[in-house]
């Protein structure tokens, strides 16, 4: 039986990917033969590839003679149950960090007191900052990122082995800001969300992609197995049997956020369509650069290797770009071949004004400031970037941002109650038969849910406790925060497996204490509490109360 189940899982995951990838490659190669542009064909086929993968997974689980159970609905119940149990821990990590990233820049302000500035939207002059560029090593990739209300400073970004390094400047005075000594949320939780900080061979991205496909399968199978989905939405049974209440909460959370969960999973997958379905398999014949340039209408001219004249005014180019975009200011300013006779200035528009992530930059001649090229978005690219924008939620809309945050937390509740329902409905049977399944899964569930929350709060507390410039055995301050997170998370798993009976309650109490401590430490160690910082404190206090109530109820149950 175990061998058959393993074979079925292999067919669903591996076979589904092979079939969908082959169809994407075939469609990308064949559609251009009937007049469809190569980039349009690939973009459309790539997005449809994930839906084909989902359809194959459903068919391989419940279709015809392939059914594992007697009926279609029972087979999808099997898929729903075991996908949740096996991948629930990974799903919770993705959902939790994604929820934090809704307010990642606001968390950055909390963790980086030196950046608690107020930006009024006034134009910022970049010309005085060009001497900072001259200090960079030759050949390093760099760009200026313009200030926004949520990120109220100019930063000079340079590519490094650990990501983009930031050198920050006050937008009013252009004076350098001190190194915050932390990665904050944008450099720690954001990459964790989409690649788990596992860079080798894109393994982290592939694991998160697997979680995204699992969420699609869970959403579809959940609708099928809960035939009374509307009635269940209004049902909360206060039964003496814990698994009844847990099932009702699980069903309600699933129904309320169903569309959100599906859209977030699908949009997250489409962002990395070129990773999961490489365009080199289809009509681009191995030329990935050709795919990027055609899809996003990029422009480039070669370096000539001769010194060029002084760079024209970046401020005038910014004014020109803002007019061309109808008043939308640039968010990114990048100079290609700086110092060369063919220096080219690329400017990209702000993404705060609309849902769609705009990819229509303007390119200027570095020497004269004249417009060389203005990119346009192809309709299929615009569709993909709209879907991408739904996922990133960078648009300026505070009520919708809070809705995203609430639905993200609801997704975490959905996953946690799914774990708890599985445990409570099988606990007595497993204990009677002497099976270790519940004990193993319970440790995994506790460590990956409350354990991850405790680790996150420890990360915040460490940020407030570590002095500026702190180091230990050659480890910098930002790395000490990350080590705190990792070690506490590992300790939470160890605690969960050694004290499974009381670990839920104890870790909830730990979360309550840490959340309250983070707020107190923030007020003791910093000043200038902006709206963003006060909001983070308020959420931490609310979280402390919820964790304490949950711990108390787990203790009395």
Secondary structure, DSSP 4 states (H G I P E B T S, - for coil): -HHHHHHHHHIIIIIHHHHHHHHHHHHHHHGGGGT--HHHHHHHHHHHHHHHHHHHHHHHHHSGGG-SSSSHHHHHHHHHHHHHHHHHHHHHHHHHHHHHHTTHHHHHHHH-GGG-----------GGGHHHHHTSPTT--EEEE---SSS-EEEEEEEETTEEEEEEEETTT-PBPPP--S-HHHHTHHHHHHHTT--GGGHHHHHHHHHHHHHHHHHHHHHHH-TTHHHHHT-----SSHHHHHHHHHHHHHHHTHHHHHHHHHHHHHHTHHHHS-GGGTTTTT-HHHHHHHHHT-------SSB-PPPPPHHHHHHHHHHHTTSPPEEEEEEETTTBTT-EEEEEE-SSSSSS-----EEEETTT--EEEE----HHHHHHHHHHHHHH--SS-HHHHHHHHHHHHHHHHHHHHHHHHHHHHHHHHHHHHT-SHHHHHHHHHHHHTHHHHHHHHHHHHHHHHSPTT-EETTEEHHHHHHHHHHHHHHHHHHHHHHSHHHHHHHHHHHHHHHHHHHHHHHHHH-----HHHHHHHHHHHHHHHHHHHHHHHHHH-
